[in-house]
Amino acid sequence: MKFDGSEVIIGKGAQAEVFRYQGYAYKVYKNTYPAEWIAFEKDQQRAVNERGICPIRYYDTDDAHIIKMDLIEGEELEKIVLSGYIEGFGILAEAFRKVHAAPVEGIKMPPLIATAGMGLEKEDQDTILPIISRLSEKYPSCICHLDMHFLNIMIPNGAMDAVNKDRSDQGEMKYPEYVIIDWMNARIAPAVFDYARTYVIFDEFSQEGLAIYKQAIADDIKALGISEEDFEDAVKVSAIIRRREKD
């Protein structure tokens, strides 16, 4: 497909650019990016659509390297948190709970253990696969986003105004409407791996944020019965996979 010149770039990554165009978002991948990976991303999005945990729908185009998507007019949660909205960590914790509570039976999504070793040296595979296997036997599996952070949570325009009005009217803590995006990494696994992945991301970029994050998820980790040792093992797995992605 071809744009008519009215498209506006709204996002850019290592492999793709995202444009606003005629009321939709278009993700345009480099021609060198494998088409089968793009097809997999579409399948992932359809799976989470079916489970009601993301309303954004993907549409085929006449170019296998371009995905048409529903457009969210709003801001990334990161921008709002950086402006001083500390409750963003509460939104993050709530987003985990929402995803992990979604029905998992029959979903067309691979388990973490089936893909975690891809691209890794044998030594790293021998480190992470036994941990994934052990924790998968010990804890129940659920849908895990596996890339949950402030850049992957969108706050639609007007949502903050609405929640601030409710708070002033009722004096209650409420979070704004939000949309979780970017489900390419999502897998079926125990929730500990989802929490661990975000731990690794915060550890890379903000020790202050990491401390607040740990506090925000502490009650949920405790409620799931996740031991400190098991969490540390899940962090080890996440760090190795994260390193592979960055190489």
Backbone bond lengths (Angstrom), bond angles and torsions (degrees), N, CA, C in turn:
res aa  C-N    CA-C-N  psi(-1)  N-CA   C-N-CA  omega(-1)  CA-C   N-CA-C  phi
1 M - - - 1.455 - - 1.525 109.63 -
2 K 1.322 116.06 160.87 1.457 121.70 178.89 1.519 109.58 -127.84
3 F 1.327 115.47 139.84 1.451 121.05 174.57 1.526 109.14 -84.01
4 D 1.346 116.49 158.86 1.463 119.63 -177.47 1.522 113.51 -97.73
5 G 1.325 116.87 8.77 1.455 121.03 179.21 1.513 114.27 99.51
6 S 1.325 117.16 -7.91 1.464 120.54 -179.41 1.524 112.17 -92.71
7 E 1.316 117.45 0.20 1.467 121.01 -179.34 1.529 110.14 -69.41
8 V 1.329 115.58 149.09 1.464 122.08 179.54 1.522 108.25 -128.41
9 I 1.329 116.97 127.68 1.454 119.91 -179.75 1.533 109.77 -72.56
10 I 1.320 116.68 132.22 1.465 121.24 -179.18 1.528 112.54 -124.99
11 G 1.314 116.71 -2.86 1.457 119.96 178.56 1.513 111.18 -166.54
12 K 1.327 115.93 151.40 1.463 119.60 -179.02 1.508 109.72 -149.55
13 G 1.350 115.86 131.05 1.453 121.79 177.21 1.516 110.08 -127.49
14 A 1.325 115.39 -171.91 1.457 120.25 -177.39 1.522 112.38 -66.84
15 Q 1.338 116.61 -31.26 1.462 120.16 -174.17 1.528 114.16 -115.69
16 A 1.327 117.69 -9.62 1.461 118.35 -174.67 1.525 111.70 -154.68
17 E 1.321 115.38 158.14 1.452 123.11 171.74 1.522 108.28 -118.82
18 V 1.323 116.74 149.76 1.463 121.29 179.45 1.525 108.59 -118.06
19 F 1.337 115.05 131.64 1.454 121.63 -178.14 1.527 110.88 -120.15
20 R 1.325 116.19 145.54 1.457 121.46 166.47 1.521 107.11 -89.54
21 Y 1.346 116.19 129.02 1.462 119.04 -175.85 1.525 109.95 -156.77
22 Q 1.313 115.59 118.39 1.457 123.01 175.57 1.537 112.89 50.95
23 G 1.331 114.71 45.03 1.455 120.32 174.00 1.515 115.93 83.43
24 Y 1.328 117.68 5.24 1.460 122.14 178.56 1.531 109.54 -131.44
25 A 1.320 115.99 168.67 1.460 122.14 171.19 1.527 107.55 -104.43
26 Y 1.310 116.17 141.34 1.464 121.62 178.80 1.524 109.00 -124.42
27 K 1.310 115.53 122.78 1.453 121.31 177.74 1.523 107.62 -97.38
28 V 1.323 116.19 115.81 1.463 122.23 -174.88 1.524 108.90 -110.14
29 Y 1.313 115.71 110.48 1.455 121.61 -178.98 1.522 111.23 -87.04
30 K 1.321 115.13 155.34 1.462 119.84 171.62 1.527 109.09 -62.55
31 N 1.304 116.25 147.69 1.469 120.08 -179.06 1.517 112.61 -62.91
32 T 1.338 116.59 -21.74 1.464 120.49 -179.95 1.526 112.51 -80.79
33 Y 1.323 117.50 -11.20 1.464 120.81 -179.16 1.522 108.65 -75.35
34 P 1.328 118.45 129.30 1.472 120.66 -173.74 1.539 112.91 -59.93
35 A 1.313 115.68 129.71 1.463 120.79 -178.91 1.527 111.40 -62.78
36 E 1.332 117.21 -30.87 1.467 119.11 -179.45 1.526 111.30 -68.68
37 W 1.340 118.09 -27.58 1.460 120.43 175.80 1.533 110.42 -71.09
38 I 1.321 115.77 -34.90 1.467 120.09 177.48 1.527 109.37 -67.95
39 A 1.324 116.61 -40.98 1.468 120.52 176.93 1.525 110.24 -62.38
40 F 1.332 117.16 -38.42 1.460 121.21 177.54 1.531 110.37 -63.45
41 E 1.318 116.88 -41.81 1.462 120.41 178.60 1.529 110.88 -60.50
42 K 1.324 116.94 -40.26 1.465 120.20 177.28 1.526 110.93 -63.03
43 D 1.318 116.56 -41.32 1.466 120.45 178.36 1.529 110.83 -62.83
44 Q 1.323 116.41 -40.72 1.461 120.80 178.49 1.534 110.20 -60.38
45 Q 1.330 115.79 -43.80 1.458 119.68 -177.95 1.528 111.44 -66.47
46 R 1.316 116.16 -39.77 1.466 119.08 177.79 1.530 110.74 -62.92
47 A 1.325 116.26 -37.55 1.462 120.44 -179.41 1.524 110.99 -63.57
48 V 1.338 117.53 -43.49 1.467 118.85 -179.12 1.523 111.25 -75.82
49 N 1.338 117.28 -27.45 1.466 119.98 172.26 1.520 110.37 -60.14
50 E 1.319 115.40 -45.45 1.461 120.58 -178.22 1.520 112.01 -63.69
51 R 1.340 117.24 -29.35 1.458 120.99 -179.17 1.532 112.38 -90.04
52 G 1.316 116.73 -0.67 1.455 120.89 174.93 1.511 115.28 72.97
53 I 1.322 118.05 23.63 1.466 119.97 -178.17 1.527 112.83 -108.18
54 C 1.316 116.88 2.28 1.463 121.24 172.64 1.521 108.16 -157.40
55 P 1.339 118.11 122.83 1.464 120.29 -177.69 1.523 114.73 -83.48
56 I 1.327 117.43 -12.84 1.468 120.06 -176.34 1.520 109.90 -68.87
57 R 1.309 115.56 127.91 1.466 120.40 178.96 1.522 110.45 -108.42
58 Y 1.342 114.11 145.20 1.453 122.00 177.06 1.526 109.11 -101.87
59 Y 1.318 115.00 146.23 1.457 120.75 -179.46 1.525 109.09 -130.31
60 D 1.320 115.46 143.19 1.463 120.39 176.57 1.522 110.23 -70.95
61 T 1.315 115.40 151.88 1.464 122.02 171.22 1.520 107.50 -125.06
62 D 1.317 116.22 -179.30 1.469 118.53 179.19 1.524 111.88 -82.71
63 D 1.334 116.73 7.27 1.465 122.17 177.12 1.525 107.63 -124.87
64 A 1.321 117.03 120.56 1.472 121.52 -177.30 1.518 112.68 -63.14
65 H 1.342 117.79 -16.31 1.454 121.60 -178.66 1.531 112.58 -100.31
66 I 1.332 117.23 12.07 1.463 121.11 178.00 1.522 109.09 -129.97
67 I 1.337 116.16 125.97 1.457 122.09 176.41 1.524 108.51 -109.88
68 K 1.312 115.87 129.54 1.463 121.94 172.88 1.529 108.04 -91.85
69 M 1.346 116.90 133.51 1.459 120.97 -174.50 1.525 109.93 -134.12
70 D 1.336 115.55 152.97 1.455 119.41 168.78 1.522 108.83 -59.82
71 L 1.317 115.87 140.53 1.470 121.77 -176.07 1.525 110.51 -97.50
72 I 1.316 116.65 130.45 1.460 121.88 172.36 1.523 108.11 -104.07
73 E 1.325 115.74 118.30 1.459 119.74 174.75 1.525 107.36 -87.61
74 G 1.317 115.34 110.69 1.453 118.75 -178.01 1.508 111.40 177.49
75 E 1.336 116.07 -160.57 1.452 122.21 -177.25 1.521 110.60 -126.71
76 E 1.324 115.42 150.75 1.462 119.71 172.42 1.525 108.87 -67.52
77 L 1.321 116.28 143.33 1.461 120.75 179.90 1.524 111.52 -57.86
78 E 1.321 117.71 -29.29 1.470 120.32 -179.83 1.524 111.70 -56.57
79 K 1.328 116.29 -43.81 1.469 120.16 -178.17 1.523 110.42 -62.57
80 I 1.331 116.52 -39.18 1.454 120.84 -178.44 1.527 110.43 -71.05
81 V 1.337 116.64 -39.69 1.465 120.36 178.04 1.530 110.43 -64.50
82 L 1.327 116.85 -41.80 1.464 120.17 -179.46 1.525 112.04 -65.90
83 S 1.328 116.82 -20.83 1.467 120.47 176.91 1.528 111.70 -82.14
84 G 1.360 116.41 -2.21 1.451 120.14 175.66 1.512 115.92 114.46
85 Y 1.341 117.02 7.49 1.468 120.58 -178.06 1.529 108.95 -84.63
86 I 1.323 116.59 87.83 1.462 121.72 -175.29 1.522 111.79 -67.09
87 E 1.354 117.69 -23.53 1.459 120.81 179.61 1.529 112.57 -65.53
88 G 1.335 116.79 -6.29 1.456 120.11 176.63 1.519 112.25 -57.98
89 F 1.328 117.31 -30.39 1.459 120.05 177.54 1.524 110.75 -69.33
90 G 1.329 116.53 -31.17 1.461 120.46 174.57 1.511 111.42 -67.14
91 I 1.333 116.49 -38.34 1.466 120.66 175.97 1.522 109.86 -62.51
92 L 1.323 116.19 -42.41 1.460 121.09 179.13 1.522 110.58 -59.19
93 A 1.332 117.28 -46.69 1.464 121.29 179.26 1.530 110.93 -63.21
94 E 1.323 116.24 -40.95 1.462 119.95 178.61 1.523 111.48 -65.40
95 A 1.341 116.35 -37.84 1.466 120.55 179.33 1.530 110.74 -62.14
96 F 1.325 116.85 -41.43 1.466 119.66 175.09 1.528 110.62 -57.76
97 R 1.326 116.69 -47.93 1.462 119.92 -177.87 1.521 111.76 -61.34
98 K 1.314 116.28 -39.58 1.464 120.97 179.73 1.530 110.76 -62.27
99 V 1.306 116.41 -46.84 1.468 120.77 -178.05 1.526 110.58 -66.98
100 H 1.312 116.93 -45.47 1.471 120.88 -175.41 1.527 112.44 -69.06
101 A 1.330 117.02 -22.17 1.464 120.76 -179.92 1.528 112.91 -85.24
102 A 1.317 117.87 -9.88 1.461 121.06 -178.10 1.529 110.47 -67.18
103 P 1.329 117.62 145.93 1.472 119.93 179.01 1.519 111.51 -62.89
104 V 1.311 115.55 135.24 1.465 120.69 -174.67 1.525 112.43 -108.23
105 E 1.327 117.48 -21.06 1.457 120.58 -175.86 1.530 111.08 -61.41
106 G 1.324 115.69 128.13 1.453 121.71 175.89 1.515 115.73 80.16
107 I 1.323 118.65 1.64 1.455 120.61 -178.18 1.528 110.62 -70.22
108 K 1.320 116.43 143.04 1.461 121.75 178.40 1.525 108.78 -91.48
109 M 1.317 114.80 80.95 1.464 121.72 -178.62 1.526 107.37 -151.40
110 P 1.325 118.31 133.61 1.477 119.42 -176.02 1.512 112.32 -72.40
111 P 1.337 116.85 152.09 1.464 120.47 172.49 1.522 110.07 -73.17
112 L 1.309 116.48 151.76 1.462 121.30 -179.55 1.512 111.67 -55.71
113 I 1.317 118.04 -41.30 1.462 120.51 -174.29 1.522 112.02 -65.06
114 A 1.339 117.43 -22.58 1.466 120.77 -178.47 1.526 112.73 -74.63
115 T 1.334 117.42 -22.91 1.465 119.92 -174.87 1.528 113.86 -123.42
116 A 1.324 117.97 -11.74 1.462 120.90 -172.02 1.527 113.52 -60.67
117 G 1.317 117.18 -31.80 1.457 119.95 -176.25 1.512 114.78 -85.49
118 M 1.316 117.58 -4.37 1.468 120.52 -176.32 1.528 110.99 -63.32
119 G 1.332 115.84 129.08 1.454 121.22 177.89 1.511 115.42 79.64
120 L 1.323 117.31 2.83 1.460 120.43 -179.02 1.528 111.50 -96.79
121 E 1.313 115.37 151.80 1.457 120.46 170.99 1.533 108.90 -66.64
122 K 1.339 115.92 155.90 1.455 119.69 -177.02 1.520 112.06 -58.15
123 E 1.323 116.79 -36.76 1.462 120.28 179.97 1.525 110.83 -60.37
124 D 1.327 116.23 -42.77 1.459 119.93 178.83 1.528 111.22 -69.54
125 Q 1.326 116.78 -38.82 1.460 120.00 176.15 1.527 110.71 -59.81
126 D 1.325 115.07 -42.91 1.467 119.80 -179.38 1.523 111.79 -66.99
127 T 1.327 116.89 -21.78 1.464 120.69 177.09 1.525 111.55 -81.29
128 I 1.336 116.24 -47.79 1.472 118.40 -169.76 1.526 114.45 -86.52
129 L 1.327 118.16 -34.99 1.465 119.03 -173.50 1.530 112.94 -64.88
130 P 1.333 119.52 -41.66 1.471 117.95 175.66 1.534 112.95 -62.56
131 I 1.325 116.85 -35.23 1.466 119.72 178.26 1.517 110.39 -65.77
132 I 1.334 116.79 -46.51 1.465 120.19 179.21 1.517 110.38 -60.42
133 S 1.324 116.10 -42.99 1.462 120.48 179.86 1.524 111.11 -62.78
134 R 1.331 116.43 -45.50 1.469 120.70 -178.16 1.521 111.46 -63.40
135 L 1.334 116.56 -47.27 1.458 119.83 -177.20 1.534 111.65 -71.93
136 S 1.340 116.45 -27.65 1.462 119.66 177.24 1.526 111.67 -70.84
137 E 1.314 115.93 -27.02 1.471 120.11 174.99 1.526 111.42 -80.02
138 K 1.302 116.23 -29.14 1.474 120.70 -174.56 1.532 112.77 -84.32
139 Y 1.355 116.64 -36.39 1.466 120.47 -174.97 1.529 110.39 -119.93
140 P 1.331 117.24 151.17 1.469 119.76 177.90 1.522 110.97 -67.95
141 S 1.315 115.67 147.57 1.460 120.73 178.87 1.520 111.00 -90.73
142 C 1.316 115.04 155.22 1.457 122.12 179.53 1.522 107.63 -151.40
143 I 1.313 117.17 179.36 1.461 120.01 171.72 1.528 107.37 -73.53
144 C 1.326 115.93 128.27 1.465 121.64 175.50 1.525 108.55 -118.21
145 H 1.309 116.95 130.56 1.467 120.79 179.09 1.525 110.53 -70.16
146 L 1.301 116.96 -43.53 1.467 125.45 176.21 1.529 114.55 64.68
147 D 1.319 115.99 22.03 1.464 120.50 168.17 1.532 108.66 -160.12
148 M 1.330 115.26 40.51 1.456 121.51 -174.40 1.522 110.17 -82.21
149 H 1.311 115.82 112.82 1.468 121.38 175.97 1.523 108.14 -156.68
150 F 1.308 116.62 178.66 1.461 120.86 -171.29 1.521 114.08 -64.12
151 L 1.329 117.82 -25.86 1.464 120.00 178.84 1.524 112.01 -75.99
152 N 1.321 117.17 -17.93 1.461 121.02 -179.06 1.528 113.11 -104.71
153 I 1.321 116.05 18.09 1.456 121.35 172.60 1.528 107.40 -125.48
154 M 1.318 116.06 120.66 1.458 122.01 -178.09 1.529 110.10 -102.99
155 I 1.329 115.60 138.30 1.455 122.36 174.63 1.524 107.57 -108.68
156 P 1.337 118.29 110.92 1.465 120.55 -178.05 1.529 111.77 -60.62
157 N 1.321 116.00 152.09 1.457 120.93 177.36 1.529 110.26 -55.88
158 G 1.309 115.57 135.34 1.461 121.04 178.61 1.513 114.67 89.33
159 A 1.342 117.34 -14.90 1.464 119.99 -176.61 1.522 112.05 -65.93
160 M 1.322 117.30 -39.70 1.455 120.11 179.53 1.526 111.25 -68.02
161 D 1.320 117.05 -39.19 1.465 120.03 177.75 1.518 110.71 -61.51
162 A 1.333 116.13 -41.05 1.463 120.47 -178.39 1.518 111.29 -65.28
163 V 1.320 117.35 -43.25 1.462 119.84 -177.43 1.526 110.92 -71.82
164 N 1.323 117.52 -33.75 1.461 120.25 177.45 1.525 110.96 -66.60
165 K 1.325 116.98 -36.26 1.459 120.71 177.14 1.528 110.47 -67.09
166 D 1.333 116.79 -44.73 1.464 120.33 178.34 1.522 111.01 -59.80
167 R 1.324 116.15 -40.13 1.460 120.22 -177.61 1.519 110.93 -66.45
168 S 1.353 116.23 -40.11 1.456 119.13 -179.94 1.515 111.46 -71.10
169 D 1.344 116.59 -30.40 1.465 120.68 179.64 1.521 112.07 -76.72
170 Q 1.342 116.75 -37.98 1.450 120.36 -170.69 1.535 113.92 -115.14
171 G 1.314 116.65 -13.29 1.452 119.78 179.32 1.513 113.92 69.79
172 E 1.336 119.02 18.84 1.460 122.68 -177.41 1.527 110.57 -106.52
173 M 1.338 115.49 150.49 1.460 120.44 173.95 1.519 109.67 -75.61
174 K 1.303 116.71 118.46 1.460 121.12 176.66 1.516 108.86 -133.48
175 Y 1.331 115.59 149.35 1.455 120.35 177.18 1.520 109.39 -102.36
176 P 1.325 117.13 150.89 1.460 119.74 178.46 1.528 111.69 -72.61
177 E 1.304 115.67 163.21 1.456 121.08 171.08 1.525 108.53 -58.00
178 Y 1.318 117.61 142.18 1.453 120.66 178.35 1.531 109.89 -146.50
179 V 1.319 115.85 160.59 1.460 122.04 178.84 1.522 108.26 -130.95
180 I 1.322 116.13 127.23 1.470 121.91 177.53 1.523 108.14 -87.19
181 I 1.328 116.75 128.58 1.463 121.04 -177.47 1.526 110.76 -119.38
182 D 1.332 115.47 174.49 1.470 123.96 172.62 1.525 112.31 62.68
183 W 1.334 115.85 78.21 1.465 122.73 -174.19 1.535 112.86 -101.41
184 M 1.315 117.47 14.93 1.466 120.80 -176.86 1.532 112.25 -57.24
185 N 1.328 117.58 -37.66 1.466 121.64 -176.33 1.519 113.77 -84.11
186 A 1.322 117.94 -6.09 1.464 120.85 -172.92 1.528 111.84 -59.39
187 R 1.334 115.23 138.18 1.462 121.69 179.66 1.534 108.83 -146.04
188 I 1.311 115.32 167.18 1.454 121.29 173.52 1.532 107.65 -91.71
189 A 1.330 115.50 122.37 1.467 120.44 -175.95 1.522 108.62 -168.76
190 P 1.317 118.09 166.36 1.468 120.03 171.89 1.526 110.93 -60.87
191 A 1.330 116.76 146.32 1.462 122.16 -176.07 1.520 112.88 -58.95
192 V 1.332 117.78 -24.41 1.461 120.09 -178.43 1.520 111.81 -56.91
193 F 1.328 118.13 -31.73 1.462 120.44 -179.46 1.525 111.53 -72.22
194 D 1.330 117.42 -31.26 1.458 120.91 176.83 1.527 110.20 -66.91
195 Y 1.329 115.74 -47.60 1.463 119.64 178.39 1.531 111.33 -63.62
196 A 1.315 116.36 -37.73 1.464 120.69 -178.16 1.524 111.73 -68.26
197 R 1.317 115.96 -39.02 1.472 119.60 179.69 1.538 110.34 -59.84
198 T 1.324 116.73 -45.80 1.457 119.93 -179.79 1.525 110.98 -67.92
199 Y 1.324 116.99 -33.99 1.465 121.55 174.25 1.534 110.09 -56.27
200 V 1.325 116.60 -46.36 1.464 121.34 -178.81 1.528 110.65 -62.96
201 I 1.319 117.14 -39.67 1.467 120.98 -179.88 1.527 110.43 -65.25
202 F 1.331 117.26 -46.95 1.466 119.56 177.89 1.527 110.83 -62.76
203 D 1.324 116.82 -38.12 1.460 120.76 -179.44 1.524 111.59 -61.67
204 E 1.315 116.76 -29.82 1.463 121.35 178.78 1.524 112.45 -74.21
205 F 1.328 116.61 -35.80 1.458 119.73 -166.63 1.535 115.73 -112.86
206 S 1.338 117.96 -26.79 1.459 118.18 -174.41 1.518 111.26 -158.14
207 Q 1.320 116.29 109.03 1.455 119.55 177.31 1.530 110.94 -70.18
208 E 1.323 116.73 -32.68 1.461 120.00 175.62 1.526 109.96 -64.72
209 G 1.340 115.73 -45.20 1.459 119.79 178.02 1.517 111.79 -64.16
210 L 1.323 116.78 -36.31 1.462 120.93 179.38 1.519 110.81 -62.12
211 A 1.311 117.18 -42.46 1.463 121.19 -179.60 1.529 111.03 -63.12
212 I 1.337 116.76 -41.85 1.467 120.37 179.87 1.528 109.59 -69.88
213 Y 1.334 116.34 -38.68 1.466 120.81 178.63 1.525 110.75 -60.72
214 K 1.312 117.33 -46.51 1.468 121.33 -179.81 1.525 110.83 -58.57
215 Q 1.315 115.61 -39.58 1.464 119.58 178.70 1.532 110.76 -68.37
216 A 1.335 116.55 -39.02 1.464 121.08 -176.47 1.526 112.62 -65.90
217 I 1.340 117.26 -32.12 1.467 120.45 -176.47 1.522 112.89 -101.23
218 A 1.327 117.38 -1.27 1.472 120.73 -172.28 1.519 112.63 -57.66
219 D 1.328 117.56 -45.10 1.460 120.20 -178.05 1.526 111.62 -65.89
220 D 1.325 116.69 -37.60 1.464 120.01 -179.77 1.521 111.36 -69.66
221 I 1.316 116.80 -40.08 1.467 121.09 175.93 1.529 110.03 -60.60
222 K 1.324 115.81 -43.73 1.458 120.77 179.51 1.518 111.07 -64.43
223 A 1.338 116.94 -42.74 1.461 121.30 -179.02 1.526 111.90 -63.66
224 L 1.318 116.91 -29.84 1.463 121.27 178.64 1.528 112.35 -81.82
225 G 1.315 116.83 -6.38 1.450 120.36 179.12 1.515 113.87 74.10
226 I 1.315 117.42 21.91 1.467 121.59 -177.42 1.525 109.37 -78.77
227 S 1.315 116.34 122.90 1.462 120.34 -179.60 1.521 110.47 -78.09
228 E 1.318 115.87 159.62 1.464 121.12 178.23 1.521 110.77 -61.58
229 E 1.314 117.07 -38.71 1.463 121.08 179.74 1.529 110.59 -64.42
230 D 1.325 116.66 -43.56 1.458 119.82 -179.53 1.529 110.94 -67.14
231 F 1.327 116.55 -37.76 1.471 118.96 177.35 1.525 109.91 -63.53
232 E 1.307 117.46 -43.33 1.473 120.55 178.96 1.527 111.19 -61.65
233 D 1.340 116.93 -38.54 1.464 119.91 177.37 1.526 110.97 -65.42
234 A 1.332 116.90 -40.02 1.464 120.32 178.37 1.521 110.74 -66.00
235 V 1.325 117.31 -35.64 1.463 121.11 175.85 1.532 109.95 -64.40
236 K 1.328 117.05 -39.88 1.462 120.94 177.70 1.533 110.83 -59.84
237 V 1.328 116.00 -44.74 1.464 121.07 177.77 1.530 110.09 -60.94
238 S 1.319 116.44 -48.13 1.464 121.35 -176.79 1.522 111.65 -63.52
239 A 1.330 116.82 -37.66 1.465 120.68 -179.73 1.525 111.18 -66.00
240 I 1.320 116.80 -39.62 1.467 120.52 179.27 1.527 110.44 -66.97
241 I 1.324 117.52 -44.43 1.462 120.64 179.05 1.527 110.37 -65.46
242 R 1.309 116.72 -40.65 1.466 121.42 178.90 1.523 110.57 -61.90
243 R 1.298 117.67 -40.54 1.471 121.69 178.73 1.516 110.67 -62.86
244 R 1.326 117.32 -40.66 1.465 120.30 177.14 1.517 110.89 -61.24
245 E 1.318 117.88 -40.86 1.469 121.56 -178.48 1.519 111.58 -65.23
246 K 1.330 117.42 -31.04 1.456 120.97 -176.02 1.525 112.44 -86.77
247 D 1.335 117.27 -17.82 1.471 120.30 -178.41 1.532 111.33 -72.61
